[in-house]
């Protein structure tokens, strides 16, 4: 059997499998590098409706309802989900949720933004309030005991903005590394309340007091003044702040925790194993996503054109 025939046969088998599973044949889910129009795109209809009654509960309910219910945090998190100048909910997570619905064969997505914190969002997923939550959700070991997660669709790095004066006061001849100094000294480190970074901070900085903040802006003001020694969040949020206010680096040192990833994933109710398996296959077809692509597409803040747009 020659190589060309083997390749043709493999493609034929893959096409048949994808058709049976409800995914489009060819290169997998159809995704676009540009925002979708306001009109709902046509759903992918590759499954015969006679199979709907035999599907696992999580899929059968979606087909019976005719829509996908997606949990999303109440406050905007640009560029993942935010309300634009036209009053429309947009962003990379919004687009992903709509494409997931389309690949499942339904048009409508009903976003529920009642959760006032990310921990409340996880609680609602665990209780089965939504089909899934797509909301810049970080995977943590504690959360993974309560809900299921998809494979990560984006990996961020954990980062610090450290007050330079506070850091200088901690340095010794034996130790100058900012991360080790924060790990071993009883200082104050700010983190956003109700987020995974409270858990991450307590895991890493054992000697420090972790101070919860409801406002990112207030946390950044406090670390610049020296009221706290450092602010702890993901590199994307800090990089956006530095891009907007580059003079903050006169007072603050930007430190990335190499090897400490913040993996973002879709959260699923704990009994929805079949949906977890489906999402694994769905995400396997998507091109890799990184911070640079998000900045190129959406810019540094709402209303600012992306670097790849005019």
ChimeraX commands (.cxc) that place a marker at each C-alpha (Angstrom):
marker #1 position 0.00,0.00,0.00 radius 0.5
marker #1 position 1.70,3.22,-1.12 radius 0.5
marker #1 position 2.02,6.35,1.00 radius 0.5
marker #1 position -0.50,8.41,-1.00 radius 0.5
marker #1 position -3.20,5.77,-0.62 radius 0.5
marker #1 position -2.52,5.51,3.13 radius 0.5
marker #1 position -2.89,9.27,3.49 radius 0.5
marker #1 position -6.15,9.24,1.51 radius 0.5
marker #1 position -7.52,6.36,3.62 radius 0.5
marker #1 position -6.62,8.10,6.90 radius 0.5
marker #1 position -8.35,11.29,5.78 radius 0.5
marker #1 position -11.44,9.32,4.76 radius 0.5
marker #1 position -11.64,7.56,8.15 radius 0.5
marker #1 position -11.15,10.85,10.04 radius 0.5
marker #1 position -13.90,12.50,8.02 radius 0.5
marker #1 position -16.30,9.67,8.85 radius 0.5
marker #1 position -15.51,9.85,12.57 radius 0.5
marker #1 position -15.97,13.61,12.72 radius 0.5
marker #1 position -19.27,13.39,10.87 radius 0.5
marker #1 position -20.59,10.82,13.34 radius 0.5
marker #1 position -19.53,12.96,16.32 radius 0.5
marker #1 position -21.20,16.11,15.07 radius 0.5
marker #1 position -17.99,17.96,14.11 radius 0.5
marker #1 position -17.43,19.22,10.58 radius 0.5
marker #1 position -15.25,17.18,8.29 radius 0.5
marker #1 position -12.02,18.62,6.91 radius 0.5
marker #1 position -9.94,20.76,9.26 radius 0.5
marker #1 position -12.20,20.54,12.31 radius 0.5
marker #1 position -14.39,23.30,13.78 radius 0.5
marker #1 position -14.82,26.31,11.55 radius 0.5
marker #1 position -13.38,29.28,13.40 radius 0.5
marker #1 position -12.68,32.78,12.22 radius 0.5
marker #1 position -9.90,35.20,13.01 radius 0.5
marker #1 position -12.33,38.12,12.75 radius 0.5
marker #1 position -15.33,38.98,14.94 radius 0.5
marker #1 position -18.55,37.32,13.87 radius 0.5
marker #1 position -21.35,39.49,12.54 radius 0.5
marker #1 position -24.25,40.43,14.79 radius 0.5
marker #1 position -26.46,37.93,13.01 radius 0.5
marker #1 position -26.25,34.42,14.44 radius 0.5
marker #1 position -24.13,32.07,12.29 radius 0.5
marker #1 position -25.67,28.90,11.02 radius 0.5
marker #1 position -25.25,25.96,13.40 radius 0.5
marker #1 position -23.39,22.86,12.28 radius 0.5
marker #1 position -26.02,20.23,11.44 radius 0.5
marker #1 position -24.22,16.93,10.94 radius 0.5
marker #1 position -26.12,14.75,13.41 radius 0.5
marker #1 position -29.40,13.11,12.49 radius 0.5
marker #1 position -32.08,14.35,14.98 radius 0.5
marker #1 position -33.24,10.77,15.55 radius 0.5
marker #1 position -30.09,10.28,17.65 radius 0.5
marker #1 position -30.89,13.16,20.04 radius 0.5
marker #1 position -32.97,11.04,22.49 radius 0.5
marker #1 position -30.06,8.60,22.88 radius 0.5
marker #1 position -27.43,11.23,23.67 radius 0.5
marker #1 position -25.96,11.74,27.16 radius 0.5
marker #1 position -28.05,14.08,29.30 radius 0.5
marker #1 position -25.79,17.13,28.90 radius 0.5
marker #1 position -26.10,17.02,25.10 radius 0.5
marker #1 position -29.76,15.99,24.96 radius 0.5
marker #1 position -30.77,18.95,27.15 radius 0.5
marker #1 position -28.97,21.42,24.87 radius 0.5
marker #1 position -30.73,20.04,21.78 radius 0.5
marker #1 position -34.12,19.98,23.51 radius 0.5
marker #1 position -33.71,23.58,24.73 radius 0.5
marker #1 position -32.28,24.79,21.44 radius 0.5
marker #1 position -29.65,26.92,23.19 radius 0.5
marker #1 position -26.45,26.72,25.24 radius 0.5
marker #1 position -26.36,28.24,28.75 radius 0.5
marker #1 position -22.99,29.77,29.59 radius 0.5
marker #1 position -21.92,31.23,32.92 radius 0.5
marker #1 position -19.77,34.36,32.82 radius 0.5
marker #1 position -18.45,36.63,35.58 radius 0.5
marker #1 position -20.48,39.80,36.18 radius 0.5
marker #1 position -17.59,42.25,35.68 radius 0.5
marker #1 position -15.89,42.72,32.33 radius 0.5
marker #1 position -12.48,41.17,31.75 radius 0.5
marker #1 position -11.10,42.75,28.60 radius 0.5
marker #1 position -10.46,41.30,26.03 radius 0.5
marker #1 position -11.98,37.99,27.09 radius 0.5
marker #1 position -15.50,39.31,27.70 radius 0.5
marker #1 position -16.68,42.92,27.85 radius 0.5
marker #1 position -19.50,45.19,26.73 radius 0.5
marker #1 position -18.37,47.35,23.82 radius 0.5
marker #1 position -19.33,50.91,22.92 radius 0.5
marker #1 position -22.45,49.58,21.14 radius 0.5
marker #1 position -23.60,47.82,24.31 radius 0.5
marker #1 position -22.87,44.37,22.89 radius 0.5
marker #1 position -21.16,41.55,24.77 radius 0.5
marker #1 position -17.98,40.71,22.85 radius 0.5
marker #1 position -14.52,39.24,23.40 radius 0.5
marker #1 position -12.50,36.10,22.79 radius 0.5
marker #1 position -14.38,34.01,25.38 radius 0.5
marker #1 position -17.73,35.21,24.02 radius 0.5
marker #1 position -16.72,34.15,20.52 radius 0.5
marker #1 position -15.56,30.77,21.78 radius 0.5
marker #1 position -18.86,30.16,23.60 radius 0.5
marker #1 position -20.82,31.02,20.47 radius 0.5
marker #1 position -18.67,28.76,18.34 radius 0.5
marker #1 position -19.09,25.88,20.82 radius 0.5
marker #1 position -22.86,26.31,20.52 radius 0.5
marker #1 position -22.61,26.34,16.75 radius 0.5
marker #1 position -20.51,23.17,16.70 radius 0.5
marker #1 position -23.07,21.51,18.97 radius 0.5
marker #1 position -25.78,22.37,16.46 radius 0.5
marker #1 position -27.61,25.24,18.18 radius 0.5
marker #1 position -27.66,28.95,17.35 radius 0.5
marker #1 position -28.51,30.70,20.61 radius 0.5
marker #1 position -26.21,31.22,23.59 radius 0.5
marker #1 position -27.73,32.48,26.83 radius 0.5
marker #1 position -25.06,34.16,28.96 radius 0.5
marker #1 position -25.71,34.28,32.70 radius 0.5
marker #1 position -23.61,37.00,34.36 radius 0.5
marker #1 position -25.11,36.86,37.84 radius 0.5
marker #1 position -21.94,35.56,39.57 radius 0.5
marker #1 position -20.30,38.33,41.60 radius 0.5
marker #1 position -16.97,36.52,41.97 radius 0.5
marker #1 position -15.11,33.75,40.20 radius 0.5
marker #1 position -15.56,31.50,43.22 radius 0.5
marker #1 position -19.33,32.05,43.06 radius 0.5
marker #1 position -19.16,31.23,39.35 radius 0.5
marker #1 position -17.47,27.90,40.18 radius 0.5
marker #1 position -20.15,27.22,42.82 radius 0.5
marker #1 position -22.89,27.74,40.23 radius 0.5
marker #1 position -21.14,25.46,37.73 radius 0.5
marker #1 position -20.85,22.79,40.43 radius 0.5
marker #1 position -24.59,23.12,41.13 radius 0.5
marker #1 position -25.44,22.57,37.45 radius 0.5
marker #1 position -26.76,26.09,36.86 radius 0.5
marker #1 position -25.11,26.26,33.40 radius 0.5
marker #1 position -24.09,23.90,30.64 radius 0.5
marker #1 position -20.60,25.36,31.10 radius 0.5
marker #1 position -18.75,28.52,32.12 radius 0.5
marker #1 position -16.43,30.31,29.69 radius 0.5
marker #1 position -15.04,33.24,31.65 radius 0.5
marker #1 position -11.24,33.48,31.89 radius 0.5
marker #1 position -11.41,30.76,34.54 radius 0.5
marker #1 position -8.14,29.52,35.99 radius 0.5
marker #1 position -7.67,25.85,36.79 radius 0.5
marker #1 position -6.74,25.31,40.44 radius 0.5
marker #1 position -6.46,22.13,42.48 radius 0.5
marker #1 position -9.26,23.23,44.80 radius 0.5
marker #1 position -11.62,24.06,41.93 radius 0.5
marker #1 position -10.83,20.76,40.22 radius 0.5
marker #1 position -12.33,18.96,43.22 radius 0.5
marker #1 position -15.66,20.69,42.59 radius 0.5
marker #1 position -16.01,20.92,38.80 radius 0.5
marker #1 position -14.58,19.40,35.65 radius 0.5
marker #1 position -12.27,21.38,33.37 radius 0.5
marker #1 position -11.59,21.22,29.67 radius 0.5
marker #1 position -8.06,21.22,28.35 radius 0.5
marker #1 position -6.50,24.71,28.72 radius 0.5
marker #1 position -7.22,27.05,25.81 radius 0.5
marker #1 position -4.72,29.70,26.97 radius 0.5
marker #1 position -1.77,29.63,29.37 radius 0.5
marker #1 position -0.76,32.85,31.10 radius 0.5
marker #1 position 2.19,33.29,33.43 radius 0.5
marker #1 position 1.81,34.43,37.01 radius 0.5
marker #1 position 3.49,37.76,37.69 radius 0.5
marker #1 position 4.31,40.36,40.33 radius 0.5
marker #1 position 4.61,44.12,40.42 radius 0.5
marker #1 position 7.00,44.76,43.30 radius 0.5
marker #1 position 7.57,48.11,44.99 radius 0.5
marker #1 position 11.24,48.92,44.40 radius 0.5
marker #1 position 11.76,50.71,47.74 radius 0.5
marker #1 position 10.17,47.89,49.73 radius 0.5
marker #1 position 12.24,45.35,47.79 radius 0.5
marker #1 position 15.50,47.24,48.42 radius 0.5
marker #1 position 14.82,47.17,52.16 radius 0.5
marker #1 position 14.53,43.35,52.05 radius 0.5
marker #1 position 17.71,42.64,50.07 radius 0.5
marker #1 position 20.76,41.18,51.75 radius 0.5
marker #1 position 24.17,40.13,50.48 radius 0.5
marker #1 position 23.00,36.55,50.47 radius 0.5
marker #1 position 19.63,37.11,48.83 radius 0.5
marker #1 position 18.60,39.51,46.08 radius 0.5
marker #1 position 16.03,37.48,44.12 radius 0.5
marker #1 position 12.66,39.29,44.47 radius 0.5
marker #1 position 10.57,36.11,44.47 radius 0.5
marker #1 position 12.65,34.47,47.19 radius 0.5
marker #1 position 12.63,37.66,49.24 radius 0.5
marker #1 position 8.84,37.77,49.11 radius 0.5
marker #1 position 8.61,34.07,49.92 radius 0.5
marker #1 position 10.73,34.31,53.03 radius 0.5
marker #1 position 9.72,37.65,54.56 radius 0.5
marker #1 position 6.48,38.58,56.33 radius 0.5
marker #1 position 5.33,41.25,53.87 radius 0.5
marker #1 position 1.96,42.18,52.39 radius 0.5
marker #1 position 1.09,40.89,48.92 radius 0.5
marker #1 position -2.08,42.04,47.20 radius 0.5
marker #1 position -4.29,39.73,45.14 radius 0.5
marker #1 position -7.75,40.08,43.65 radius 0.5
marker #1 position -10.47,38.80,45.99 radius 0.5
marker #1 position -12.56,35.88,44.76 radius 0.5
marker #1 position -10.00,34.88,42.13 radius 0.5
marker #1 position -7.55,32.01,41.76 radius 0.5
marker #1 position -4.73,34.37,42.72 radius 0.5
marker #1 position -5.75,34.28,46.37 radius 0.5
marker #1 position -5.18,30.53,46.28 radius 0.5
marker #1 position -1.99,30.82,44.23 radius 0.5
marker #1 position -0.55,33.49,46.57 radius 0.5
marker #1 position -1.14,31.44,49.71 radius 0.5
marker #1 position 0.45,28.46,48.01 radius 0.5
marker #1 position 3.63,30.33,47.03 radius 0.5
marker #1 position 4.19,33.07,49.62 radius 0.5
marker #1 position 3.91,31.19,52.89 radius 0.5
marker #1 position 5.44,33.87,55.09 radius 0.5
marker #1 position 3.46,36.76,53.62 radius 0.5
marker #1 position 0.08,38.25,54.42 radius 0.5
marker #1 position -2.16,37.98,51.35 radius 0.5
marker #1 position -4.33,41.10,51.15 radius 0.5
marker #1 position -7.56,40.73,49.11 radius 0.5
marker #1 position -8.61,43.57,46.81 radius 0.5
marker #1 position -11.94,44.19,45.11 radius 0.5
marker #1 position -10.40,46.72,42.72 radius 0.5
marker #1 position -7.36,46.15,40.51 radius 0.5
marker #1 position -6.78,49.91,40.30 radius 0.5
marker #1 position -6.69,50.27,44.08 radius 0.5
marker #1 position -4.28,47.34,44.39 radius 0.5
marker #1 position -1.94,48.94,41.85 radius 0.5
marker #1 position -2.14,52.31,43.59 radius 0.5
marker #1 position -1.30,50.71,46.95 radius 0.5
marker #1 position 1.73,48.83,45.64 radius 0.5
marker #1 position 3.07,51.96,43.94 radius 0.5
marker #1 position 2.76,53.90,47.20 radius 0.5
marker #1 position 4.39,51.06,49.12 radius 0.5
marker #1 position 1.35,50.25,51.26 radius 0.5
marker #1 position 1.87,46.66,50.12 radius 0.5
marker #1 position 5.18,45.16,49.00 radius 0.5
marker #1 position 3.84,43.53,45.83 radius 0.5
marker #1 position 0.75,42.95,43.69 radius 0.5
marker #1 position 0.17,39.44,42.33 radius 0.5
marker #1 position -1.83,38.76,39.16 radius 0.5
marker #1 position -1.39,37.36,35.66 radius 0.5
marker #1 position 1.16,38.82,33.27 radius 0.5
marker #1 position -1.54,39.90,30.81 radius 0.5
marker #1 position -3.25,42.24,33.29 radius 0.5
marker #1 position 0.05,43.75,34.39 radius 0.5
marker #1 position 1.38,44.11,30.86 radius 0.5
marker #1 position -1.75,46.02,29.86 radius 0.5
marker #1 position -1.25,48.36,32.84 radius 0.5
marker #1 position 2.42,48.92,31.95 radius 0.5
marker #1 position 1.51,49.60,28.31 radius 0.5
marker #1 position -0.96,52.25,29.45 radius 0.5
marker #1 position 1.21,53.74,32.22 radius 0.5
marker #1 position 4.87,52.98,31.41 radius 0.5
marker #1 position 6.14,55.34,34.13 radius 0.5
marker #1 position 4.97,52.88,36.81 radius 0.5
marker #1 position 8.22,51.01,36.20 radius 0.5
marker #1 position 10.05,53.87,37.90 radius 0.5
marker #1 position 8.50,52.70,41.16 radius 0.5
marker #1 position 7.67,49.07,40.43 radius 0.5
marker #1 position 9.60,46.04,39.18 radius 0.5
marker #1 position 7.76,43.65,36.85 radius 0.5
marker #1 position 8.61,40.05,37.72 radius 0.5
marker #1 position 7.32,36.97,35.90 radius 0.5
marker #1 position 7.26,33.71,37.85 radius 0.5
marker #1 position 8.86,31.34,35.37 radius 0.5
marker #1 position 7.32,27.90,35.50 radius 0.5
marker #1 position 4.16,29.12,37.25 radius 0.5
marker #1 position 1.37,28.91,34.67 radius 0.5
marker #1 position -2.17,30.19,34.94 radius 0.5
marker #1 position -4.09,27.80,32.70 radius 0.5
marker #1 position -7.48,29.06,31.50 radius 0.5
marker #1 position -10.16,26.48,30.71 radius 0.5
marker #1 position -13.88,25.89,30.32 radius 0.5
marker #1 position -15.55,24.79,33.58 radius 0.5
marker #1 position -18.18,22.05,33.39 radius 0.5
marker #1 position -20.60,20.53,35.95 radius 0.5
marker #1 position -18.97,17.59,37.77 radius 0.5
marker #1 position -21.15,14.90,36.16 radius 0.5
marker #1 position -20.67,16.05,32.55 radius 0.5
marker #1 position -17.86,13.70,31.55 radius 0.5
marker #1 position -19.10,13.41,27.98 radius 0.5
marker #1 position -19.03,17.19,27.54 radius 0.5
marker #1 position -15.50,17.24,28.93 radius 0.5
marker #1 position -14.45,14.66,26.31 radius 0.5
marker #1 position -16.22,16.62,23.55 radius 0.5
marker #1 position -14.47,19.86,24.55 radius 0.5
marker #1 position -11.12,18.10,24.48 radius 0.5
marker #1 position -11.69,17.21,20.82 radius 0.5
marker #1 position -13.08,20.68,20.03 radius 0.5
marker #1 position -10.09,22.50,21.52 radius 0.5
marker #1 position -7.64,20.16,19.80 radius 0.5
marker #1 position -8.70,21.66,16.45 radius 0.5
marker #1 position -8.30,25.30,17.47 radius 0.5
marker #1 position -5.06,27.15,16.64 radius 0.5
marker #1 position -2.90,28.06,19.67 radius 0.5
marker #1 position -3.83,31.32,21.39 radius 0.5
marker #1 position -1.39,33.68,23.09 radius 0.5
marker #1 position -1.30,37.13,24.65 radius 0.5
marker #1 position 0.23,38.78,21.61 radius 0.5
marker #1 position -2.66,37.65,19.42 radius 0.5
marker #1 position -5.19,39.11,21.86 radius 0.5
marker #1 position -3.41,42.46,21.99 radius 0.5
marker #1 position -3.05,42.52,18.21 radius 0.5
marker #1 position -6.73,41.87,17.76 radius 0.5
marker #1 position -8.36,43.88,20.54 radius 0.5
marker #1 position -5.79,46.52,21.46 radius 0.5
marker #1 position -4.82,47.38,25.03 radius 0.5
marker #1 position -8.24,48.56,26.20 radius 0.5
marker #1 position -11.88,48.73,25.04 radius 0.5
marker #1 position -12.32,51.13,22.14 radius 0.5
marker #1 position -8.63,51.05,21.21 radius 0.5
marker #1 position -7.99,49.48,17.80 radius 0.5
marker #1 position -5.90,46.33,17.80 radius 0.5
marker #1 position -2.45,46.44,16.28 radius 0.5
marker #1 position -3.69,44.19,13.49 radius 0.5
marker #1 position -6.60,46.48,12.57 radius 0.5
marker #1 position -6.90,49.94,11.04 radius 0.5
marker link #1:1,2 radius 0.2
marker link #1:2,3 radius 0.2
marker link #1:3,4 radius 0.2
marker link #1:4,5 radius 0.2
marker link #1:5,6 radius 0.2
marker link #1:6,7 radius 0.2
marker link #1:7,8 radius 0.2
marker link #1:8,9 radius 0.2
marker link #1:9,10 radius 0.2
marker link #1:10,11 radius 0.2
marker link #1:11,12 radius 0.2
marker link #1:12,13 radius 0.2
marker link #1:13,14 radius 0.2
marker link #1:14,15 radius 0.2
marker link #1:15,16 radius 0.2
marker link #1:16,17 radius 0.2
marker link #1:17,18 radius 0.2
marker link #1:18,19 radius 0.2
marker link #1:19,20 radius 0.2
marker link #1:20,21 radius 0.2
marker link #1:21,22 radius 0.2
marker link #1:22,23 radius 0.2
marker link #1:23,24 radius 0.2
marker link #1:24,25 radius 0.2
marker link #1:25,26 radius 0.2
marker link #1:26,27 radius 0.2
marker link #1:27,28 radius 0.2
marker link #1:28,29 radius 0.2
marker link #1:29,30 radius 0.2
marker link #1:30,31 radius 0.2
marker link #1:31,32 radius 0.2
marker link #1:32,33 radius 0.2
marker link #1:33,34 radius 0.2
marker link #1:34,35 radius 0.2
marker link #1:35,36 radius 0.2
marker link #1:36,37 radius 0.2
marker link #1:37,38 radius 0.2
marker link #1:38,39 radius 0.2
marker link #1:39,40 radius 0.2
marker link #1:40,41 radius 0.2
marker link #1:41,42 radius 0.2
marker link #1:42,43 radius 0.2
marker link #1:43,44 radius 0.2
marker link #1:44,45 radius 0.2
marker link #1:45,46 radius 0.2
marker link #1:46,47 radius 0.2
marker link #1:47,48 radius 0.2
marker link #1:48,49 radius 0.2
marker link #1:49,50 radius 0.2
marker link #1:50,51 radius 0.2
marker link #1:51,52 radius 0.2
marker link #1:52,53 radius 0.2
marker link #1:53,54 radius 0.2
marker link #1:54,55 radius 0.2
marker link #1:55,56 radius 0.2
marker link #1:56,57 radius 0.2
marker link #1:57,58 radius 0.2
marker link #1:58,59 radius 0.2
marker link #1:59,60 radius 0.2
marker link #1:60,61 radius 0.2
marker link #1:61,62 radius 0.2
marker link #1:62,63 radius 0.2
marker link #1:63,64 radius 0.2
marker link #1:64,65 radius 0.2
marker link #1:65,66 radius 0.2
marker link #1:66,67 radius 0.2
marker link #1:67,68 radius 0.2
marker link #1:68,69 radius 0.2
marker link #1:69,70 radius 0.2
marker link #1:70,71 radius 0.2
marker link #1:71,72 radius 0.2
marker link #1:72,73 radius 0.2
marker link #1:73,74 radius 0.2
marker link #1:74,75 radius 0.2
marker link #1:75,76 radius 0.2
marker link #1:76,77 radius 0.2
marker link #1:77,78 radius 0.2
marker link #1:78,79 radius 0.2
marker link #1:79,80 radius 0.2
marker link #1:80,81 radius 0.2
marker link #1:81,82 radius 0.2
marker link #1:82,83 radius 0.2
marker link #1:83,84 radius 0.2
marker link #1:84,85 radius 0.2
marker link #1:85,86 radius 0.2
marker link #1:86,87 radius 0.2
marker link #1:87,88 radius 0.2
marker link #1:88,89 radius 0.2
marker link #1:89,90 radius 0.2
marker link #1:90,91 radius 0.2
marker link #1:91,92 radius 0.2
marker link #1:92,93 radius 0.2
marker link #1:93,94 radius 0.2
marker link #1:94,95 radius 0.2
marker link #1:95,96 radius 0.2
marker link #1:96,97 radius 0.2
marker link #1:97,98 radius 0.2
marker link #1:98,99 radius 0.2
marker link #1:99,100 radius 0.2
marker link #1:100,101 radius 0.2
marker link #1:101,102 radius 0.2
marker link #1:102,103 radius 0.2
marker link #1:103,104 radius 0.2
marker link #1:104,105 radius 0.2
marker link #1:105,106 radius 0.2
marker link #1:106,107 radius 0.2
marker link #1:107,108 radius 0.2
marker link #1:108,109 radius 0.2
marker link #1:109,110 radius 0.2
marker link #1:110,111 radius 0.2
marker link #1:111,112 radius 0.2
marker link #1:112,113 radius 0.2
marker link #1:113,114 radius 0.2
marker link #1:114,115 radius 0.2
marker link #1:115,116 radius 0.2
marker link #1:116,117 radius 0.2
marker link #1:117,118 radius 0.2
marker link #1:118,119 radius 0.2
marker link #1:119,120 radius 0.2
marker link #1:120,121 radius 0.2
marker link #1:121,122 radius 0.2
marker link #1:122,123 radius 0.2
marker link #1:123,124 radius 0.2
marker link #1:124,125 radius 0.2
marker link #1:125,126 radius 0.2
marker link #1:126,127 radius 0.2
marker link #1:127,128 radius 0.2
marker link #1:128,129 radius 0.2
marker link #1:129,130 radius 0.2
marker link #1:130,131 radius 0.2
marker link #1:131,132 radius 0.2
marker link #1:132,133 radius 0.2
marker link #1:133,134 radius 0.2
marker link #1:134,135 radius 0.2
marker link #1:135,136 radius 0.2
marker link #1:136,137 radius 0.2
marker link #1:137,138 radius 0.2
marker link #1:138,139 radius 0.2
marker link #1:139,140 radius 0.2
marker link #1:140,141 radius 0.2
marker link #1:141,142 radius 0.2
marker link #1:142,143 radius 0.2
marker link #1:143,144 radius 0.2
marker link #1:144,145 radius 0.2
marker link #1:145,146 radius 0.2
marker link #1:146,147 radius 0.2
marker link #1:147,148 radius 0.2
marker link #1:148,149 radius 0.2
marker link #1:149,150 radius 0.2
marker link #1:150,151 radius 0.2
marker link #1:151,152 radius 0.2
marker link #1:152,153 radius 0.2
marker link #1:153,154 radius 0.2
marker link #1:154,155 radius 0.2
marker link #1:155,156 radius 0.2
marker link #1:156,157 radius 0.2
marker link #1:157,158 radius 0.2
marker link #1:158,159 radius 0.2
marker link #1:159,160 radius 0.2
marker link #1:160,161 radius 0.2
marker link #1:161,162 radius 0.2
marker link #1:162,163 radius 0.2
marker link #1:163,164 radius 0.2
marker link #1:164,165 radius 0.2
marker link #1:165,166 radius 0.2
marker link #1:166,167 radius 0.2
marker link #1:167,168 radius 0.2
marker link #1:168,169 radius 0.2
marker link #1:169,170 radius 0.2
marker link #1:170,171 radius 0.2
marker link #1:171,172 radius 0.2
marker link #1:172,173 radius 0.2
marker link #1:173,174 radius 0.2
marker link #1:174,175 radius 0.2
marker link #1:175,176 radius 0.2
marker link #1:176,177 radius 0.2
marker link #1:177,178 radius 0.2
marker link #1:178,179 radius 0.2
marker link #1:179,180 radius 0.2
marker link #1:180,181 radius 0.2
marker link #1:181,182 radius 0.2
marker link #1:182,183 radius 0.2
marker link #1:183,184 radius 0.2
marker link #1:184,185 radius 0.2
marker link #1:185,186 radius 0.2
marker link #1:186,187 radius 0.2
marker link #1:187,188 radius 0.2
marker link #1:188,189 radius 0.2
marker link #1:189,190 radius 0.2
marker link #1:190,191 radius 0.2
marker link #1:191,192 radius 0.2
marker link #1:192,193 radius 0.2
marker link #1:193,194 radius 0.2
marker link #1:194,195 radius 0.2
marker link #1:195,196 radius 0.2
marker link #1:196,197 radius 0.2
marker link #1:197,198 radius 0.2
marker link #1:198,199 radius 0.2
marker link #1:199,200 radius 0.2
marker link #1:200,201 radius 0.2
marker link #1:201,202 radius 0.2
marker link #1:202,203 radius 0.2
marker link #1:203,204 radius 0.2
marker link #1:204,205 radius 0.2
marker link #1:205,206 radius 0.2
marker link #1:206,207 radius 0.2
marker link #1:207,208 radius 0.2
marker link #1:208,209 radius 0.2
marker link #1:209,210 radius 0.2
marker link #1:210,211 radius 0.2
marker link #1:211,212 radius 0.2
marker link #1:212,213 radius 0.2
marker link #1:213,214 radius 0.2
marker link #1:214,215 radius 0.2
marker link #1:215,216 radius 0.2
marker link #1:216,217 radius 0.2
marker link #1:217,218 radius 0.2
marker link #1:218,219 radius 0.2
marker link #1:219,220 radius 0.2
marker link #1:220,221 radius 0.2
marker link #1:221,222 radius 0.2
marker link #1:222,223 radius 0.2
marker link #1:223,224 radius 0.2
marker link #1:224,225 radius 0.2
marker link #1:225,226 radius 0.2
marker link #1:226,227 radius 0.2
marker link #1:227,228 radius 0.2
marker link #1:228,229 radius 0.2
marker link #1:229,230 radius 0.2
marker link #1:230,231 radius 0.2
marker link #1:231,232 radius 0.2
marker link #1:232,233 radius 0.2
marker link #1:233,234 radius 0.2
marker link #1:234,235 radius 0.2
marker link #1:235,236 radius 0.2
marker link #1:236,237 radius 0.2
marker link #1:237,238 radius 0.2
marker link #1:238,239 radius 0.2
marker link #1:239,240 radius 0.2
marker link #1:240,241 radius 0.2
marker link #1:241,242 radius 0.2
marker link #1:242,243 radius 0.2
marker link #1:243,244 radius 0.2
marker link #1:244,245 radius 0.2
marker link #1:245,246 radius 0.2
marker link #1:246,247 radius 0.2
marker link #1:247,248 radius 0.2
marker link #1:248,249 radius 0.2
marker link #1:249,250 radius 0.2
marker link #1:250,251 radius 0.2
marker link #1:251,252 radius 0.2
marker link #1:252,253 radius 0.2
marker link #1:253,254 radius 0.2
marker link #1:254,255 radius 0.2
marker link #1:255,256 radius 0.2
marker link #1:256,257 radius 0.2
marker link #1:257,258 radius 0.2
marker link #1:258,259 radius 0.2
marker link #1:259,260 radius 0.2
marker link #1:260,261 radius 0.2
marker link #1:261,262 radius 0.2
marker link #1:262,263 radius 0.2
marker link #1:263,264 radius 0.2
marker link #1:264,265 radius 0.2
marker link #1:265,266 radius 0.2
marker link #1:266,267 radius 0.2
marker link #1:267,268 radius 0.2
marker link #1:268,269 radius 0.2
marker link #1:269,270 radius 0.2
marker link #1:270,271 radius 0.2
marker link #1:271,272 radius 0.2
marker link #1:272,273 radius 0.2
marker link #1:273,274 radius 0.2
marker link #1:274,275 radius 0.2
marker link #1:275,276 radius 0.2
marker link #1:276,277 radius 0.2
marker link #1:277,278 radius 0.2
marker link #1:278,279 radius 0.2
marker link #1:279,280 radius 0.2
marker link #1:280,281 radius 0.2
marker link #1:281,282 radius 0.2
marker link #1:282,283 radius 0.2
marker link #1:283,284 radius 0.2
marker link #1:284,285 radius 0.2
marker link #1:285,286 radius 0.2
marker link #1:286,287 radius 0.2
marker link #1:287,288 radius 0.2
marker link #1:288,289 radius 0.2
marker link #1:289,290 radius 0.2
marker link #1:290,291 radius 0.2
marker link #1:291,292 radius 0.2
marker link #1:292,293 radius 0.2
marker link #1:293,294 radius 0.2
marker link #1:294,295 radius 0.2
marker link #1:295,296 radius 0.2
marker link #1:296,297 radius 0.2
marker link #1:297,298 radius 0.2
marker link #1:298,299 radius 0.2
marker link #1:299,300 radius 0.2
marker link #1:300,301 radius 0.2
marker link #1:301,302 radius 0.2
marker link #1:302,303 radius 0.2
marker link #1:303,304 radius 0.2
marker link #1:304,305 radius 0.2
marker link #1:305,306 radius 0.2
marker link #1:306,307 radius 0.2
marker link #1:307,308 radius 0.2
marker link #1:308,309 radius 0.2
marker link #1:309,310 radius 0.2
view
